[in-house]
Amino acid sequence: MASGLLKRLAEQQVPPPPDSFENELNNRLNDRLLFTQLVELVFGAMPSACLEFGRALVGLVVLTLTGNPPGDRRRR
């Protein structure tokens, strides 16, 4: 039965794609890629960057108030 179905499908004529098919495909793909990259930026890269920037600011405040760098644990 499967071979009969494949033979019938092989005999069918396939119409050519419309002229605007490639442009529409590119536009849809670009929109999805842009959305995906924006989501990755907002939920992946930006929180990491804010965390690292926050750590640097806390280190600056600690250095300003105590005079010792935050990672310096030497005893006097």
Biopython code that builds the backbone (N, CA, C, O; Angstrom):
import numpy as np
from Bio.PDB.StructureBuilder import StructureBuilder

atoms = [
    (1, "MET", "N", (0.810, -1.190, 0.000)),
    (1, "MET", "CA", (0.000, 0.000, 0.000)),
    (1, "MET", "C", (0.856, 1.256, 0.000)),
    (1, "MET", "O", (0.535, 2.228, -0.685)),
    (2, "ALA", "N", (1.949, 1.244, 0.768)),
    (2, "ALA", "CA", (2.803, 2.419, 0.830)),
    (2, "ALA", "C", (3.460, 2.676, -0.508)),
    (2, "ALA", "O", (3.598, 3.830, -0.913)),
    (3, "SER", "N", (3.868, 1.632, -1.204)),
    (3, "SER", "CA", (4.525, 1.847, -2.499)),
    (3, "SER", "C", (3.543, 2.402, -3.509)),
    (3, "SER", "O", (3.932, 3.208, -4.355)),
    (4, "GLY", "N", (2.255, 1.990, -3.448)),
    (4, "GLY", "CA", (1.246, 2.534, -4.349)),
    (4, "GLY", "C", (1.018, 4.015, -4.083)),
    (4, "GLY", "O", (0.841, 4.803, -5.013)),
    (5, "LEU", "N", (1.022, 4.383, -2.821)),
    (5, "LEU", "CA", (0.847, 5.792, -2.448)),
    (5, "LEU", "C", (2.019, 6.624, -2.951)),
    (5, "LEU", "O", (1.833, 7.719, -3.480)),
    (6, "LEU", "N", (3.232, 6.093, -2.780)),
    (6, "LEU", "CA", (4.409, 6.822, -3.245)),
    (6, "LEU", "C", (4.408, 6.973, -4.754)),
    (6, "LEU", "O", (4.816, 8.015, -5.266)),
    (7, "LYS", "N", (3.956, 5.952, -5.481)),
    (7, "LYS", "CA", (3.891, 6.043, -6.951)),
    (7, "LYS", "C", (2.880, 7.097, -7.376)),
    (7, "LYS", "O", (3.122, 7.858, -8.313)),
    (8, "ARG", "N", (1.733, 7.138, -6.674)),
    (8, "ARG", "CA", (0.732, 8.152, -7.021)),
    (8, "ARG", "C", (1.245, 9.556, -6.709)),
    (8, "ARG", "O", (0.991, 10.494, -7.465)),
    (9, "LEU", "N", (1.961, 9.699, -5.607)),
    (9, "LEU", "CA", (2.517, 11.015, -5.276)),
    (9, "LEU", "C", (3.589, 11.425, -6.276)),
    (9, "LEU", "O", (3.714, 12.606, -6.600)),
    (10, "ALA", "N", (4.360, 10.467, -6.764)),
    (10, "ALA", "CA", (5.406, 10.773, -7.734)),
    (10, "ALA", "C", (4.813, 11.244, -9.058)),
    (10, "ALA", "O", (5.453, 12.000, -9.789)),
    (11, "GLU", "N", (3.610, 10.809, -9.369)),
    (11, "GLU", "CA", (2.976, 11.197, -10.642)),
    (11, "GLU", "C", (2.314, 12.566, -10.566)),
    (11, "GLU", "O", (2.026, 13.163, -11.603)),
    (12, "GLN", "N", (2.070, 13.072, -9.373)),
    (12, "GLN", "CA", (1.398, 14.364, -9.215)),
    (12, "GLN", "C", (2.313, 15.500, -9.645)),
    (12, "GLN", "O", (3.521, 15.466, -9.409)),
    (13, "GLN", "N", (1.728, 16.499, -10.274)),
    (13, "GLN", "CA", (2.468, 17.685, -10.687)),
    (13, "GLN", "C", (2.490, 18.686, -9.528)),
    (13, "GLN", "O", (1.454, 18.961, -8.922)),
    (14, "VAL", "N", (3.661, 19.223, -9.227)),
    (14, "VAL", "CA", (3.817, 20.192, -8.151)),
    (14, "VAL", "C", (3.924, 21.580, -8.775)),
    (14, "VAL", "O", (4.790, 21.807, -9.620)),
    (15, "PRO", "N", (3.057, 22.511, -8.373)),
    (15, "PRO", "CA", (3.142, 23.856, -8.952)),
    (15, "PRO", "C", (4.390, 24.581, -8.439)),
    (15, "PRO", "O", (4.857, 24.309, -7.333)),
    (16, "PRO", "N", (4.924, 25.493, -9.233)),
    (16, "PRO", "CA", (6.097, 26.248, -8.769)),
    (16, "PRO", "C", (5.691, 27.201, -7.646)),
    (16, "PRO", "O", (4.536, 27.620, -7.571)),
    (17, "PRO", "N", (6.643, 27.542, -6.772)),
    (17, "PRO", "CA", (6.308, 28.473, -5.680)),
    (17, "PRO", "C", (6.025, 29.864, -6.242)),
    (17, "PRO", "O", (6.520, 30.208, -7.316)),
    (18, "PRO", "N", (5.244, 30.657, -5.537)),
    (18, "PRO", "CA", (4.972, 32.026, -6.001)),
    (18, "PRO", "C", (6.250, 32.869, -6.018)),
    (18, "PRO", "O", (7.243, 32.528, -5.375)),
    (19, "ASP", "N", (6.204, 33.956, -6.753)),
    (19, "ASP", "CA", (7.386, 34.817, -6.889)),
    (19, "ASP", "C", (7.813, 35.435, -5.561)),
    (19, "ASP", "O", (9.004, 35.652, -5.338)),
    (20, "SER", "N", (6.870, 35.717, -4.689)),
    (20, "SER", "CA", (7.198, 36.367, -3.424)),
    (20, "SER", "C", (7.536, 35.363, -2.319)),
    (20, "SER", "O", (7.709, 35.757, -1.165)),
    (21, "PHE", "N", (7.631, 34.089, -2.650)),
    (21, "PHE", "CA", (7.878, 33.058, -1.635)),
    (21, "PHE", "C", (9.181, 33.301, -0.885)),
    (21, "PHE", "O", (9.211, 33.228, 0.343)),
    (22, "GLU", "N", (10.247, 33.586, -1.606)),
    (22, "GLU", "CA", (11.560, 33.758, -0.974)),
    (22, "GLU", "C", (11.587, 34.983, -0.061)),
    (22, "GLU", "O", (12.131, 34.926, 1.042)),
    (23, "ASN", "N", (11.003, 36.086, -0.519)),
    (23, "ASN", "CA", (10.969, 37.297, 0.314)),
    (23, "ASN", "C", (10.145, 37.092, 1.577)),
    (23, "ASN", "O", (10.549, 37.517, 2.659)),
    (24, "GLU", "N", (8.992, 36.443, 1.446)),
    (24, "GLU", "CA", (8.163, 36.182, 2.617)),
    (24, "GLU", "C", (8.866, 35.248, 3.594)),
    (24, "GLU", "O", (8.791, 35.445, 4.807)),
    (25, "LEU", "N", (9.546, 34.236, 3.070)),
    (25, "LEU", "CA", (10.286, 33.316, 3.922)),
    (25, "LEU", "C", (11.395, 34.050, 4.676)),
    (25, "LEU", "O", (11.565, 33.852, 5.879)),
    (26, "ASN", "N", (12.148, 34.896, 3.971)),
    (26, "ASN", "CA", (13.220, 35.663, 4.610)),
    (26, "ASN", "C", (12.669, 36.608, 5.672)),
    (26, "ASN", "O", (13.253, 36.736, 6.748)),
    (27, "ASN", "N", (11.566, 37.263, 5.385)),
    (27, "ASN", "CA", (10.978, 38.188, 6.362)),
    (27, "ASN", "C", (10.515, 37.457, 7.617)),
    (27, "ASN", "O", (10.762, 37.922, 8.730)),
    (28, "ARG", "N", (9.850, 36.322, 7.449)),
    (28, "ARG", "CA", (9.384, 35.565, 8.615)),
    (28, "ARG", "C", (10.551, 35.034, 9.422)),
    (28, "ARG", "O", (10.532, 35.077, 10.653)),
    (29, "LEU", "N", (11.572, 34.532, 8.732)),
    (29, "LEU", "CA", (12.742, 33.998, 9.432)),
    (29, "LEU", "C", (13.483, 35.109, 10.176)),
    (29, "LEU", "O", (13.896, 34.916, 11.319)),
    (30, "ASN", "N", (13.654, 36.256, 9.546)),
    (30, "ASN", "CA", (14.340, 37.380, 10.189)),
    (30, "ASN", "C", (13.578, 37.862, 11.417)),
    (30, "ASN", "O", (14.187, 38.192, 12.435)),
    (31, "ASP", "N", (12.248, 37.906, 11.329)),
    (31, "ASP", "CA", (11.449, 38.327, 12.484)),
    (31, "ASP", "C", (11.642, 37.369, 13.654)),
    (31, "ASP", "O", (11.797, 37.804, 14.795)),
    (32, "ARG", "N", (11.632, 36.080, 13.380)),
    (32, "ARG", "CA", (11.801, 35.102, 14.455)),
    (32, "ARG", "C", (13.206, 35.146, 15.031)),
    (32, "ARG", "O", (13.382, 35.040, 16.244)),
    (33, "LEU", "N", (14.210, 35.303, 14.173)),
    (33, "LEU", "CA", (15.580, 35.396, 14.663)),
    (33, "LEU", "C", (15.769, 36.636, 15.534)),
    (33, "LEU", "O", (16.416, 36.570, 16.580)),
    (34, "LEU", "N", (15.212, 37.753, 15.111)),
    (34, "LEU", "CA", (15.311, 38.982, 15.893)),
    (34, "LEU", "C", (14.643, 38.816, 17.252)),
    (34, "LEU", "O", (15.201, 39.222, 18.271)),
    (35, "PHE", "N", (13.454, 38.224, 17.273)),
    (35, "PHE", "CA", (12.744, 37.997, 18.535)),
    (35, "PHE", "C", (13.560, 37.088, 19.458)),
    (35, "PHE", "O", (13.683, 37.363, 20.651)),
    (36, "THR", "N", (14.115, 36.011, 18.909)),
    (36, "THR", "CA", (14.903, 35.076, 19.709)),
    (36, "THR", "C", (16.134, 35.755, 20.291)),
    (36, "THR", "O", (16.459, 35.554, 21.461)),
    (37, "GLN", "N", (16.813, 36.548, 19.492)),
    (37, "GLN", "CA", (18.014, 37.222, 19.980)),
    (37, "GLN", "C", (17.679, 38.276, 21.031)),
    (37, "GLN", "O", (18.432, 38.449, 21.989)),
    (38, "LEU", "N", (16.574, 38.973, 20.868)),
    (38, "LEU", "CA", (16.170, 39.952, 21.881)),
    (38, "LEU", "C", (15.813, 39.273, 23.199)),
    (38, "LEU", "O", (16.151, 39.780, 24.268)),
    (39, "VAL", "N", (15.128, 38.121, 23.130)),
    (39, "VAL", "CA", (14.794, 37.382, 24.348)),
    (39, "VAL", "C", (16.072, 36.915, 25.041)),
    (39, "VAL", "O", (16.189, 37.027, 26.261)),
    (40, "GLU", "N", (17.031, 36.392, 24.271)),
    (40, "GLU", "CA", (18.295, 35.958, 24.862)),
    (40, "GLU", "C", (19.050, 37.129, 25.486)),
    (40, "GLU", "O", (19.672, 36.977, 26.538)),
    (41, "LEU", "N", (18.998, 38.284, 24.849)),
    (41, "LEU", "CA", (19.673, 39.459, 25.400)),
    (41, "LEU", "C", (19.023, 39.908, 26.700)),
    (41, "LEU", "O", (19.712, 40.165, 27.687)),
    (42, "VAL", "N", (17.698, 40.002, 26.699)),
    (42, "VAL", "CA", (16.989, 40.522, 27.864)),
    (42, "VAL", "C", (17.042, 39.554, 29.044)),
    (42, "VAL", "O", (17.226, 39.980, 30.185)),
    (43, "PHE", "N", (16.883, 38.263, 28.782)),
    (43, "PHE", "CA", (16.798, 37.301, 29.886)),
    (43, "PHE", "C", (18.101, 36.559, 30.154)),
    (43, "PHE", "O", (18.195, 35.841, 31.149)),
    (44, "GLY", "N", (19.098, 36.707, 29.306)),
    (44, "GLY", "CA", (20.353, 36.002, 29.508)),
    (44, "GLY", "C", (21.521, 36.925, 29.760)),
    (44, "GLY", "O", (22.163, 36.852, 30.808)),
    (45, "ALA", "N", (21.798, 37.784, 28.813)),
    (45, "ALA", "CA", (22.996, 38.614, 28.891)),
    (45, "ALA", "C", (22.829, 39.799, 29.840)),
    (45, "ALA", "O", (23.742, 40.110, 30.604)),
    (46, "MET", "N", (21.687, 40.453, 29.799)),
    (46, "MET", "CA", (21.508, 41.643, 30.634)),
    (46, "MET", "C", (21.551, 41.339, 32.137)),
    (46, "MET", "O", (22.192, 42.087, 32.874)),
    (47, "PRO", "N", (20.903, 40.282, 32.620)),
    (47, "PRO", "CA", (21.031, 39.999, 34.057)),
    (47, "PRO", "C", (22.473, 39.697, 34.463)),
    (47, "PRO", "O", (22.912, 40.114, 35.534)),
    (48, "SER", "N", (23.203, 38.985, 33.627)),
    (48, "SER", "CA", (24.607, 38.694, 33.948)),
    (48, "SER", "C", (25.437, 39.968, 33.966)),
    (48, "SER", "O", (26.276, 40.156, 34.847)),
    (49, "ALA", "N", (25.203, 40.838, 32.999)),
    (49, "ALA", "CA", (25.949, 42.088, 32.949)),
    (49, "ALA", "C", (25.607, 42.972, 34.149)),
    (49, "ALA", "O", (26.494, 43.595, 34.732)),
    (50, "CYS", "N", (24.337, 43.026, 34.516)),
    (50, "CYS", "CA", (23.935, 43.831, 35.688)),
    (50, "CYS", "C", (24.537, 43.263, 36.970)),
    (50, "CYS", "O", (24.947, 44.022, 37.848)),
    (51, "LEU", "N", (24.594, 41.937, 37.086)),
    (51, "LEU", "CA", (25.188, 41.318, 38.257)),
    (51, "LEU", "C", (26.667, 41.659, 38.367)),
    (51, "LEU", "O", (27.137, 42.018, 39.446)),
    (52, "GLU", "N", (27.399, 41.553, 37.278)),
    (52, "GLU", "CA", (28.824, 41.871, 37.304)),
    (52, "GLU", "C", (29.049, 43.355, 37.595)),
    (52, "GLU", "O", (29.961, 43.707, 38.343)),
    (53, "PHE", "N", (28.235, 44.217, 37.015)),
    (53, "PHE", "CA", (28.360, 45.646, 37.272)),
    (53, "PHE", "C", (28.049, 45.947, 38.742)),
    (53, "PHE", "O", (28.714, 46.775, 39.365)),
    (54, "GLY", "N", (27.042, 45.276, 39.288)),
    (54, "GLY", "CA", (26.701, 45.450, 40.696)),
    (54, "GLY", "C", (27.833, 45.008, 41.610)),
    (54, "GLY", "O", (28.125, 45.670, 42.606)),
    (55, "ARG", "N", (28.475, 43.883, 41.273)),
    (55, "ARG", "CA", (29.608, 43.416, 42.074)),
    (55, "ARG", "C", (30.736, 44.448, 42.060)),
    (55, "ARG", "O", (31.382, 44.686, 43.080)),
    (56, "ALA", "N", (30.968, 45.057, 40.893)),
    (56, "ALA", "CA", (32.017, 46.075, 40.806)),
    (56, "ALA", "C", (31.657, 47.298, 41.651)),
    (56, "ALA", "O", (32.524, 47.868, 42.313)),
    (57, "LEU", "N", (30.392, 47.703, 41.633)),
    (57, "LEU", "CA", (29.981, 48.853, 42.443)),
    (57, "LEU", "C", (30.089, 48.557, 43.928)),
    (57, "LEU", "O", (30.511, 49.417, 44.702)),
    (58, "VAL", "N", (29.712, 47.344, 44.339)),
    (58, "VAL", "CA", (29.846, 46.973, 45.754)),
    (58, "VAL", "C", (31.319, 46.977, 46.144)),
    (58, "VAL", "O", (31.670, 47.438, 47.230)),
    (59, "GLY", "N", (32.180, 46.470, 45.272)),
    (59, "GLY", "CA", (33.615, 46.496, 45.552)),
    (59, "GLY", "C", (34.142, 47.905, 45.677)),
    (59, "GLY", "O", (35.000, 48.178, 46.516)),
    (60, "LEU", "N", (33.637, 48.806, 44.848)),
    (60, "LEU", "CA", (34.052, 50.202, 44.940)),
    (60, "LEU", "C", (33.614, 50.822, 46.262)),
    (60, "LEU", "O", (34.382, 51.546, 46.895)),
    (61, "VAL", "N", (32.386, 50.543, 46.678)),
    (61, "VAL", "CA", (31.886, 51.082, 47.943)),
    (61, "VAL", "C", (32.687, 50.524, 49.114)),
    (61, "VAL", "O", (33.048, 51.267, 50.027)),
    (62, "VAL", "N", (32.970, 49.219, 49.096)),
    (62, "VAL", "CA", (33.745, 48.603, 50.176)),
    (62, "VAL", "C", (35.141, 49.197, 50.219)),
    (62, "VAL", "O", (35.653, 49.493, 51.299)),
    (63, "LEU", "N", (35.761, 49.377, 49.070)),
    (63, "LEU", "CA", (37.102, 49.963, 49.021)),
    (63, "LEU", "C", (37.081, 51.402, 49.528)),
    (63, "LEU", "O", (37.995, 51.829, 50.234)),
    (64, "THR", "N", (36.044, 52.144, 49.170)),
    (64, "THR", "CA", (35.944, 53.534, 49.602)),
    (64, "THR", "C", (35.753, 53.636, 51.122)),
    (64, "THR", "O", (36.358, 54.492, 51.769)),
    (65, "LEU", "N", (34.922, 52.772, 51.680)),
    (65, "LEU", "CA", (34.615, 52.866, 53.104)),
    (65, "LEU", "C", (35.701, 52.267, 53.992)),
    (65, "LEU", "O", (35.981, 52.803, 55.064)),
    (66, "THR", "N", (36.311, 51.176, 53.570)),
    (66, "THR", "CA", (37.265, 50.489, 54.441)),
    (66, "THR", "C", (38.720, 50.733, 54.067)),
    (66, "THR", "O", (39.601, 50.626, 54.919)),
    (67, "GLY", "N", (38.978, 51.053, 52.831)),
    (67, "GLY", "CA", (40.350, 51.237, 52.374)),
    (67, "GLY", "C", (41.011, 49.936, 51.944)),
    (67, "GLY", "O", (42.144, 49.947, 51.464)),
    (68, "ASN", "N", (40.317, 48.816, 52.110)),
    (68, "ASN", "CA", (40.831, 47.513, 51.683)),
    (68, "ASN", "C", (39.984, 46.974, 50.534)),
    (68, "ASN", "O", (38.760, 47.112, 50.543)),
    (69, "PRO", "N", (40.620, 46.371, 49.564)),
    (69, "PRO", "CA", (39.839, 45.759, 48.491)),
    (69, "PRO", "C", (38.964, 44.630, 49.049)),
    (69, "PRO", "O", (39.346, 43.996, 50.032)),
    (70, "PRO", "N", (37.811, 44.368, 48.449)),
    (70, "PRO", "CA", (36.888, 43.377, 49.005)),
    (70, "PRO", "C", (37.460, 41.960, 49.041)),
    (70, "PRO", "O", (37.029, 41.174, 49.884)),
    (71, "GLY", "N", (38.377, 41.601, 48.202)),
    (71, "GLY", "CA", (38.930, 40.268, 48.199)),
    (71, "GLY", "C", (40.146, 40.129, 49.106)),
    (71, "GLY", "O", (40.683, 39.032, 49.255)),
    (72, "ASP", "N", (40.579, 41.209, 49.702)),
    (72, "ASP", "CA", (41.782, 41.210, 50.540)),
    (72, "ASP", "C", (41.421, 40.783, 51.960)),
    (72, "ASP", "O", (40.820, 41.564, 52.697)),
    (73, "ARG", "N", (41.773, 39.559, 52.360)),
    (73, "ARG", "CA", (41.394, 39.031, 53.669)),
    (73, "ARG", "C", (42.619, 38.871, 54.585)),
    (73, "ARG", "O", (42.584, 38.067, 55.517)),
    (74, "ARG", "N", (43.669, 39.604, 54.339)),
    (74, "ARG", "CA", (44.852, 39.504, 55.204)),
    (74, "ARG", "C", (44.584, 40.133, 56.555)),
    (74, "ARG", "O", (43.936, 41.175, 56.657)),
    (75, "ARG", "N", (45.087, 39.492, 57.580)),
    (75, "ARG", "CA", (44.949, 40.037, 58.943)),
    (75, "ARG", "C", (46.130, 40.900, 59.265)),
    (75, "ARG", "O", (47.236, 40.663, 58.779)),
    (76, "ARG", "N", (45.908, 41.894, 60.075)),
    (76, "ARG", "CA", (46.993, 42.812, 60.430)),
    (76, "ARG", "C", (47.629, 42.394, 61.711)),
    (76, "ARG", "O", (48.566, 43.044, 62.177)),
]
sb = StructureBuilder()
sb.init_structure("model")
sb.init_model(0)
sb.init_chain("A")
sb.init_seg("    ")
for serial, (resi, resn, name, xyz) in enumerate(atoms, 1):
    if name == "N":
        sb.init_residue(resn, " ", resi, " ")
    sb.init_atom(name, np.array(xyz, "f"), 0.0, 1.0, " ", f" {name:<3s}", serial, name[0])
structure = sb.get_structure()
